[in-house]
């Protein structure tokens, strides 16, 4: 499962899986243990169905951690009019990938190295570094926030 929150259209499938799982397990529980089994089976089946639906939606979503950014890139204050997802995807990917490689230091400290590497990482993007910088920083900060939250809760 990715560490960034993603909204899935397929997430609706998790709900359908939960309902189906709940119904199937309720029937089995009713046959095996009567009315108490129906209730227990419905609860257990719903939980199992929800988990199965979420796993399926994660597996089908080939965008990786980029799904979150793909949904919002055009609403960001740094969005350059006329640019497409194909222009921004390499910037977000570069931020996510470089964070793991250069993580543990603030974005500002890594920026010189990131700027130097953008030409190789741009992968057909029409964004020059000054335009890509904020998208790269956005991805970087998102991972910093996730790591910080995990450190405080775990």
C-alpha positions in Angstrom: 0.0 0.0 0.0 1.3 3.5 -0.8 2.2 5.9 1.9 0.4 8.9 0.3 -3.4 9.0 0.5 -5.0 8.3 -2.8 -8.7 8.6 -3.7 -9.8 5.7 -5.9 -12.7 5.5 -8.2 -12.2 1.8 -7.6 -12.6 2.4 -3.9 -16.2 2.1 -4.5 -15.5 -1.5 -5.3 -14.4 -1.8 -1.7 -17.9 -0.9 -0.6 -19.4 -3.4 -3.0 -17.0 -6.1 -1.8 -17.9 -5.3 1.8 -21.6 -5.7 1.2 -21.2 -8.9 -0.8 -18.8 -10.3 1.8 -21.2 -9.4 4.6 -24.1 -11.0 2.8 -22.3 -14.2 2.0 -20.8 -14.6 5.5 -24.2 -13.8 7.1 -25.8 -16.7 5.1 -23.0 -19.1 6.1 -23.2 -17.9 9.7 -27.0 -18.4 9.7 -26.7 -21.9 8.4 -23.9 -22.9 10.9 -25.0 -21.0 14.0 -28.5 -19.6 13.5 -29.4 -16.0 14.2 -26.3 -15.1 16.2 -24.2 -16.5 13.4 -26.0 -14.2 10.9 -24.9 -11.2 12.8 -21.4 -12.4 13.4 -21.0 -13.5 9.8 -22.3 -10.2 8.5 -19.8 -8.2 10.5 -16.8 -10.5 9.7 -17.8 -10.7 6.0 -18.1 -6.9 5.7 -14.7 -6.4 7.2 -13.1 -9.0 5.0 -14.9 -7.6 1.9 -13.7 -4.1 2.6 -10.1 -5.2 2.9 -10.3 -7.2 -0.3 -11.8 -4.3 -2.2 -9.1 -1.9 -1.0 -6.4 -4.3 -1.9 -7.9 -4.8 -5.4 -8.1 -1.1 -5.9 -4.5 -0.6 -4.9 -3.4 -3.3 -7.2 -5.3 -2.0 -10.2 -4.1 1.7 -9.7 -0.8 1.7 -11.6 -0.1 5.3 -10.8 1.7 4.5 -7.6 1.9 7.5 -5.3 1.3 9.8 -8.2 -2.5 9.3 -8.2 -3.0 11.9 -5.5 -1.0 14.5 -7.4 -2.7 13.7 -10.7 -6.0 14.6 -9.2 -4.8 18.0 -7.9 -1.9 19.3 -10.0 -4.0 21.7 -12.1 -5.5 23.3 -9.0 -2.1 24.2 -7.4 -0.9 27.8 -7.3 2.3 26.8 -9.1 0.4 25.2 -12.1 1.5 26.7 -15.4 -1.4 27.2 -17.7 -1.3 25.0 -20.8 0.8 22.3 -19.1 -0.6 18.8 -18.8 -0.2 15.8 -16.5 2.6 14.6 -18.8 4.5 17.7 -17.9 3.9 17.5 -14.1 4.2 13.7 -13.6 8.0 13.6 -14.0 8.3 16.5 -11.4 6.2 14.7 -8.8 8.0 11.4 -9.5 11.3 13.1 -9.2 10.3 14.6 -5.8 9.1 11.2 -4.5 12.2 9.3 -5.8 14.7 11.9 -4.7 13.2 12.1 -1.3 14.1 8.5 -0.6 17.6 9.0 -2.0 18.3 12.4 -0.4 15.8 12.1 2.5 16.5 13.3 6.0 17.5 16.7 4.8 15.4 19.7 4.2 14.3 20.4 0.6 16.2 23.7 0.5 19.5 21.9 1.3 18.9 19.3 -1.5 17.7 21.9 -4.0 21.0 22.5 -5.8 21.5 18.8 -6.4 17.8 18.5 -7.5 18.1 21.3 -9.9 21.2 19.8 -11.5 19.4 16.5 -11.9 16.2 17.8 -13.3 17.4 17.7 -17.0 17.9 13.9 -16.7 14.7 13.4 -14.6 12.4 15.5 -16.7 11.4 12.6 -19.0 9.8 14.7 -21.7 8.3 17.4 -19.4 8.1 20.8 -20.9 8.7 22.4 -17.4 12.0 24.1 -16.8 13.4 23.8 -13.3 11.9 27.0 -12.1 8.4 25.7 -13.1 9.0 22.2 -11.9 10.6 23.2 -8.6 7.4 23.7 -6.7 5.9 20.4 -7.8 9.1 18.6 -6.8 9.0 20.4 -3.4 5.3 19.6 -3.0 6.0 15.8 -3.4 9.0 16.1 -1.0 7.0 18.0 1.6 4.2 15.4 1.4 6.6 12.6 2.2 8.1 14.7 5.0 4.6 15.1 6.5 3.8 11.4 6.2 7.1 10.5 7.9 6.4 13.1 10.7 2.9 11.7 11.3 4.2 8.2 11.4 6.9 9.1 13.9 4.3 10.8 16.1 1.8 7.9 15.9 4.0 4.9 15.8 
